[in-house]
């Protein structure tokens, strides 16, 4: 076997791996739902506020050294914060508010620009809250492979955040 045969084999495997990763889903959706005591208005009030969000921010639970810097109005569309911690850095901004939801635009630079939403509805036990994230992994093969792990990684984060939110209400 010549060196050229070995290199051609390695190149073929790399090409197949890259092409195969592009068959993985481009769009990732993760969501978690919890029901707890409280009102939709109380949840939305916290979710749409710079300081209110920090009362249940799950990343502060896992990274107490997370640096947060607020910008924009205290609450409402345009309310946001910059963050820098062990899981990355970027910004999160309230992009839209409806009668039952708050949507955030997140910019993590080269790590992506996912959107998240907190949707509430009244429940017999108080309030049902669904926290979701949508991300476009693009054509990056590494990003597409990472997308396979988002459910486990982000899902645990949302579960922590919903527990924090229940305690904050």
ChimeraX attribute file (.defattr): number of C-alpha atoms within 10 A of each C-alpha:
attribute: neighborCount
match mode: 1-to-1
recipient: residues
	/A:1	5
	/A:2	7
	/A:3	8
	/A:4	9
	/A:5	10
	/A:6	11
	/A:7	11
	/A:8	12
	/A:9	12
	/A:10	12
	/A:11	12
	/A:12	12
	/A:13	12
	/A:14	12
	/A:15	12
	/A:16	12
	/A:17	12
	/A:18	14
	/A:19	12
	/A:20	11
	/A:21	18
	/A:22	18
	/A:23	12
	/A:24	16
	/A:25	15
	/A:26	18
	/A:27	12
	/A:28	18
	/A:29	16
	/A:30	17
	/A:31	18
	/A:32	19
	/A:33	15
	/A:34	16
	/A:35	19
	/A:36	18
	/A:37	15
	/A:38	19
	/A:39	19
	/A:40	20
	/A:41	16
	/A:42	12
	/A:43	26
	/A:44	22
	/A:45	15
	/A:46	20
	/A:47	28
	/A:48	27
	/A:49	21
	/A:50	25
	/A:51	17
	/A:52	18
	/A:53	21
	/A:54	17
	/A:55	18
	/A:56	22
	/A:57	19
	/A:58	20
	/A:59	19
	/A:60	16
	/A:61	14
	/A:62	13
	/A:63	12
	/A:64	10
	/A:65	12
	/A:66	16
	/A:67	14
	/A:68	17
	/A:69	11
	/A:70	16
	/A:71	15
	/A:72	14
	/A:73	12
	/A:74	15
	/A:75	18
	/A:76	19
	/A:77	18
	/A:78	20
	/A:79	20
	/A:80	28
	/A:81	21
	/A:82	17
	/A:83	18
	/A:84	15
	/A:85	15
	/A:86	12
	/A:87	10
	/A:88	11
	/A:89	17
	/A:90	17
	/A:91	20
	/A:92	24
	/A:93	24
	/A:94	25
	/A:95	19
	/A:96	15
	/A:97	18
	/A:98	9
	/A:99	11
	/A:100	15
	/A:101	21
	/A:102	24
	/A:103	22
	/A:104	24
	/A:105	18
	/A:106	21
	/A:107	17
	/A:108	17
	/A:109	11
	/A:110	7
	/A:111	12
	/A:112	15
	/A:113	18
	/A:114	18
	/A:115	20
	/A:116	22
	/A:117	21
	/A:118	23
	/A:119	22
	/A:120	23
	/A:121	17
	/A:122	16
	/A:123	15
	/A:124	9
	/A:125	11
	/A:126	14
	/A:127	21
	/A:128	20
	/A:129	26
	/A:130	18
	/A:131	22
	/A:132	19
	/A:133	21
	/A:134	15
	/A:135	18
	/A:136	17
	/A:137	22
	/A:138	14
	/A:139	14
	/A:140	13
	/A:141	19
	/A:142	13
	/A:143	18
	/A:144	21
	/A:145	17
	/A:146	13
	/A:147	20
	/A:148	13
	/A:149	12
	/A:150	16
	/A:151	17
	/A:152	10
	/A:153	12
	/A:154	17
	/A:155	18
	/A:156	15
	/A:157	18
	/A:158	23
	/A:159	17
	/A:160	18
	/A:161	22
	/A:162	24
	/A:163	16
	/A:164	17
	/A:165	24
	/A:166	18
	/A:167	13
	/A:168	15
	/A:169	14
